[in-house]
Amino acid sequence: MENQQDNPIKTDVRESGWEREIIEKLALAAVTEQTRARRWGVFFKSLVFIYLFVMFGMAIYPKIKQDLGVDSKYHTAVIDVVGIIAEDKDANAASIIESLRDAVKDKNTKGIILHSNSPGGSPVQSAYVYEEIRNIKKEHPDLPVYAVVSDICASGCYYIASASDKIFVNQSSLIGSIGVLMEGFGFVDGMQKLGVERRLLTAGAHKAMLDPFSPPKEDETRYMQGLLDQVHQQFIGAVKAGRGDRLKETPDMFSGLVWTGEAGVKLGVADGFGNDDHVARDIIGAEKLVDFTQQGSLIDKMAGKLGASFGQAIGSLIQGPSLR
């Protein structure tokens, strides 16, 4: 009778021990999992830190090496003139000029290459860079500045290139386009067909000059043509000053035509054939290429785009002279 009464107690003890064992195992597993998760967290955080540290080091090392003169070997500085030349583009005068000045200040720079691949753009931005190159040549006559054309160097790009000591091209490059244009459109007939009436108030007889929604006026068109001719003559003067007697002038030389690199060399628009590597190695004598092109930060680019968006929306209706 007593044995029968003791059995439930023993059974309860066994069940309690079994449950305790399960709980201990679960607790141990939870602790192990937390430890493992903590280790992985530390590992991933360390990995991210190392990645950021390496990227930061890669970004600043060239500048530190340049400033401290760690690499005593002479190099050729390369500066990009790529894309549309405009104040709000990568190929803007401020960035190119800053790149040129950095290259000049580097004591290991033996020569400068303007890596040129642009259809042109703003005559003002082009003129700024042109004048900077001319000043560099006056202040540092022993430091050569060469323009090396890849696909195209037309109009505003050629304006800049003409200031260099020599221009090198590929036989199939496109070069030239010494001319000026101003783009626009007329929507007068379309508005009439749609039954839209233009209502425009101005203070000043020519304030709405070349308004795309109004018929063109002969005197205003003539005036704007005069402005384009002035800019064109400035362009021509800059090219003649830069190229000198190397130009073999023809009636079409300043008509806005483009030529292949092969034809350009024959006309004196370019000096010879070669790419960046060839010019650095065989002409400048410093095979090592160092990119001095100023790269704006992502934040600066985003801020610039946001800040310029409103102005671009309005400015797109009225285009100024363009070297393209």
Buried (B, 14 or more C-beta within 10 A) or exposed (E): EEEEEEEEEEEEEEEEEEEEEEEEEEEEEEEEEEEEEEEEEEEEEEEEEEEEEEEEEEEEEEEEEBEEEEEEEBBBBBBBBBBBBBBBBBBBBEBBBBBBEBBBEBEBBBBBBBBBBBBBBBBBBBBBBBBBBBBBBEEEEEBBBBBBBBBBBBBBBBBBBBBBBBBBBBEEBBBBBBBBBBEEEBBBEEBEEEEEEBEEEEEEEEEBBBBBBBEBBEEBEEEBEEEBEEBBEBBBEBBBEBBEEEBEEEEEBBEBEBBBBBBBBEBBBBBBBBBBEBBBBEBBEBEEBBBBBBEEEEEEEEEBEEEEEEEEEEEEEEEEBBBB
